[in-house]
Amino acid sequence: MKKKPFVTQEKLQEIIREFPTPFHLYDEKGIRENAAALKEAFSWNKGFKEFFAVKATPNPFLIDILKDYGCGCDCSSMTELMMAKACGCSDGDIMFSSNDTPDEEFCYCHEIGGIINLDDITHIPFVEKAVGYIPETISCRYNPGGLFKISNDIMDNPGDAKYGMTTDQIFEAFRILKQKGAKNFGIHAFLASNTVTNEYYPMLAKVMFELAVKLQKETGAHISFVNLSGGIGIPYSPDQEPNDIRVIGEGVRKVFEEVMVPAGMGDVAIYTELGRFMMGPYGCLVTKAIHEKHTHKEYIGVDACAVNLMRPAMYGAYHHITVMGKEHEPGDHLYDVTGSLCENNDKFAIDRYLPKVDMGDILVIHDTGAHGFSMGYNYNGKLKSAEILLCEDGSYKLIRRAETAKDYFATFDCFPEVYDKLLQ
Ligand SMILES: *Cc1c(COP(=O)(O)O)cnc(C)c1O
């Protein structure tokens, strides 16, 4: 599928006059249409709820948009819980799918009405001690081990993942939790990441629904929800086909009718914790070409770096690049597109054919709406960029300003003799 930026060159130029590059830009229209399609695809399930994986794009303005479609928040840290609460999440709107969790985070989650999703059986006494009792509504994360396969394709390797409980442990956990007063149970699993196939969710649903039926039968615990978590992917590369959320929702419904309904569990709610699927395609990193270098290879240096988007450096991930205004020119120049870090992996693209890039050209790096800005760091003392929302009506607004040197030095503020000198 041909990849086109969601913003025109004229609009970008208008934005850049006010806010210098680099910045992440988000597409309100795309976010809304996609969230509405997800809601519709699962509307057959009365209790359906998406808990947006806040870590993907932790920005209150974006979380607010998703709230219009009934979304809650999936959190995994104290600050994410704080953000969810500030965004108006209340009882039942927060899923806390954390791991290796400090006790104060369990307490805070419970205090603000979040649902604790236990990553391990040993967390039962840990939560009981931290909170003082076992909450009535509680979830357990499952890890069946082995490889997760669709037909003969290996999707991922749960047996190698640090998350979740084994089959024996989750049965034991349910018995213990029930005995300690838990009343509404959930199960959760995340078995494959960034899947670009409509089969992942239905396959996962089959595993989870069968487990739910067995758990309820054998432990007597009342299952209220099955949480299919994240993992629905997006087509980063132009040769991938996007998932069809309607087909996915219908696939899950079929398995629900086959497994849950005959077991008398037709009232169980489906939960999701999508991050990438909710935001990924609806964000891009806007950057400017500032250097060209002709040595053993041809390099284009841009004003963004891995601090703004870490996925290529960290995973070798492909992110499509459009040179604005040159969409119809032939991609006949072979480039490495680099950032400025003193790290040779700071490259947004390696051996990529693009139209000839001239200094001052604006490059749009696609699909940075999830796990983009949020993975940022401050290596080399580089500052994080602004985030801007392209609104549905075509206007735009700043939804996070760019970091300043003052922000970067702020943690020295308890040493005035050092801090003041840094800011001179
Ligand atoms: C990261 C994560 C998600 C979101 O994953 P996506 O691939 O972005 O959909 C959901 N749940 C948990 C527990 C996660 O760690």
The ligand as a Gaussian input file, in Angstrom:
#p B3LYP/6-31G(d) Opt

LIG

0 1
 C        3.060000      -2.498000      25.548000
 C        1.859000      -3.113000      26.103000
 C        0.615000      -2.961000      25.478000
 C        0.441000      -2.255000      24.158000
 O        1.087000      -2.934000      23.160000
 P        0.905000      -2.481000      21.629000
 O        1.809000      -3.421000      20.891000
 O        1.362000      -1.081000      21.558000
 O       -0.495000      -2.637000      21.286000
 C       -0.492000      -3.502000      26.088000
 N       -0.410000      -4.164000      27.263000
 C        0.772000      -4.331000      27.900000
 C        0.796000      -5.042000      29.197000
 C        1.938000      -3.832000      27.342000
 O        3.105000      -4.012000      27.957000

